[in-house]
Amino acid sequence: MDGGKTLAYPVIHPGNGAYLMVVSGSVEVGGQVLGKRDALGLTDMASFDIKALAASELLVVEVPMH
């Protein structure tokens, strides 16, 4: 992601959670700032916003929660 951009990430399958890892850069998700090698688990959301505070590479994996 380019720095300063915001991405709305829709969870593909209802009921899934998401695991987000910052490979490089810095992002903000749900008011929490994440840097290189930080990760966050997200549950009970149909979508979430990712704001790149700097140029960033991310890994997002959807995980079945049931």
N, C-alpha and C positions, 0 to 999 in steps of 0.2 A: 504494500500500500504506500502511496505517496503521502508524505507528511502533510498534515492539515486536512486530509480527507476523512469523511465519515462513511462507513458502510453499514447498512442495515442487513443483518444476517438472518434469514428466515430458517427456522428449524424445519427440515424437510418432512419428517414424519411426526405427527402429533404424539406426545408422550415421551419423545426422545429428549435426552439431555445433550449438552455439548461440552467438549473438553477443548480449551483454547490454550495453545502454547505460543509464546513469542520467541521466534527463532532469532530475530535481530530487530533492533529498533525499540520503540516505546509506544504503547497504546493505552487508551483509557476505555474501560468497559464497566458500565454500571457504577461510575464514580470511583472505580479502583484503577490506579495507574500500575501498569505492568511493564517491566523492562526485559531485556534479553534473558532468556531461560526461565522466566516466570510463567506460571500456568494458572488457569482458573477453570473450575467446574461450574457449569450453569445448568440449572434444572427448573422445571415448571415455567418455561417461557416459550412463547410461540415465535419470538424473534428477539434479537438484541442488537444494539448499536456498538460498533467498534470505531473509535476515533483514533487515528494515527497521529501521535504527537511528534513523530519523526518518521522518516522513511522506514518501513517495517516489513518483515516477512513473518507470516503467521502459519500455524498449523491448526486447523479446526477439525475435530473428529466428532461425529454424532454417535451417541451411545444409547442403545435401548435401555430404558429405565424399568421395564416390567419384567 
